[in-house]
Amino acid sequence: MSHSIFTKIIDREVPAHFLYEDEVCVAILDRFPAVKGQSLIIPKKEVGYAFDLDDDTYLHLFKVAKLIGQASDKALNAERTCLVVEGFDVPHVHIKIYPVENTEKALGEIMPAGREATDEELALVATEITAALATLQ
């Protein structure tokens, strides 16, 4: 079975700059940062989609993300820190932490704005999501 690049990093087969590690996850600096200090929180268990994580792991990742985000804010004098949960390019869920020194400048580069949706489009999507939500509760 082929392991993701993140599993190889966790197993120390590929070098990385580790910020944090416990029995559930690691935090490393992103080798391809969009902003200075961008980091990744990665579960040790190789799971491709965030909503497939068990609840304990999911909550733990966000607890660690908060800790790393606060440290990044302090160390890098960030105005705000943005979190993005991914698993697309690498099929191993991870939280990206973007410490942003200037939100007006950097956020457009990290997450470009979309077009404004119409009320009709929003109403249709809201109906679809609330119907699906009812089946999950």
C-alpha positions in Angstrom: 0.0 0.0 0.0 1.3 3.4 -1.0 1.5 5.9 1.9 1.0 9.6 1.5 3.9 12.1 1.6 2.5 13.1 5.1 2.8 9.5 6.4 6.4 9.4 5.1 7.1 12.7 6.9 5.5 11.4 10.1 7.6 8.2 9.8 10.7 10.4 9.3 11.3 9.0 5.8 11.1 12.5 4.4 12.5 15.5 6.3 10.3 18.3 7.7 10.5 21.0 10.3 8.3 19.7 13.2 6.6 22.2 15.5 4.6 19.7 17.6 3.9 16.0 18.0 1.8 13.8 20.1 0.2 10.3 19.8 -2.6 11.6 17.5 -1.0 14.2 15.2 2.0 16.3 14.1 2.4 19.9 13.2 5.0 20.9 10.6 5.9 23.9 8.6 4.5 23.8 5.1 7.3 23.4 2.5 5.3 25.3 0.0 3.9 28.3 2.0 1.6 31.0 0.6 2.5 33.1 3.7 5.5 33.1 6.1 5.0 30.5 8.8 2.3 28.5 7.1 2.0 25.2 8.9 0.1 21.9 8.7 -1.6 19.9 11.4 -1.7 16.3 10.2 -3.3 13.2 11.9 -1.0 10.2 12.1 -3.8 8.0 10.9 -4.0 8.3 7.1 -7.6 9.4 6.4 -8.4 11.2 3.1 -11.5 13.2 4.1 -12.0 15.3 7.3 -15.6 14.1 7.9 -14.3 10.5 7.9 -12.2 11.1 10.9 -13.5 9.8 14.2 -14.8 12.5 16.5 -11.9 12.4 19.0 -9.3 12.8 16.3 -11.3 15.6 14.6 -11.6 17.5 17.8 -8.0 16.9 18.8 -6.8 18.3 15.4 -8.6 21.5 16.0 -7.3 21.8 19.6 -3.8 21.5 18.3 -4.5 23.9 15.4 -5.6 26.5 18.0 -2.4 26.0 19.9 -0.2 26.3 16.8 -2.3 29.2 15.6 -1.8 31.1 18.9 1.9 30.4 18.8 2.1 31.6 15.2 0.2 34.8 16.0 2.6 35.5 18.8 5.9 34.5 17.1 5.0 36.1 13.7 2.9 39.1 14.9 0.0 37.9 12.8 -3.0 40.1 12.5 -5.2 37.0 12.1 -4.7 33.3 11.4 -6.8 31.5 8.9 -7.5 27.8 9.0 -8.3 25.6 6.0 -9.1 21.9 6.1 -7.8 20.0 3.1 -7.2 16.6 1.7 -7.3 17.3 -2.1 -3.7 17.4 -3.4 -2.6 14.9 -0.8 -5.3 12.4 0.1 -4.5 12.7 3.8 -6.6 15.2 5.7 -4.7 18.1 7.2 -5.4 21.6 8.6 -3.4 24.4 7.0 -2.7 27.4 9.2 -2.0 30.7 7.5 -0.7 33.4 9.9 -1.5 36.6 8.1 0.4 39.8 8.8 -1.9 42.0 6.6 -5.4 40.5 6.0 -6.4 42.9 3.2 -3.3 42.0 1.2 -3.0 38.3 1.9 -6.5 36.8 2.1 -7.2 37.5 -1.6 -4.2 35.5 -2.5 -5.0 32.6 -0.2 -8.8 32.5 -0.7 -10.0 34.5 -3.7 -13.6 35.8 -3.4 -16.3 34.3 -5.4 -19.2 35.9 -7.2 -22.3 37.0 -5.2 -25.0 34.4 -5.2 -28.6 35.2 -5.9 -31.3 34.8 -3.3 -32.8 32.0 -5.4 -29.5 30.1 -5.6 -29.0 30.5 -1.9 -32.6 29.4 -1.1 -32.2 26.3 -3.3 -28.9 25.3 -1.7 -30.3 26.0 1.8 -33.2 23.7 1.1 -30.9 20.9 -0.1 -28.6 21.1 2.8 -31.4 21.3 5.5 -33.1 18.3 3.9 -29.8 16.3 4.1 -29.3 17.6 7.7 -32.6 16.2 8.7 -31.6 12.7 7.6 -28.4 12.9 9.7 -30.0 13.9 13.0 
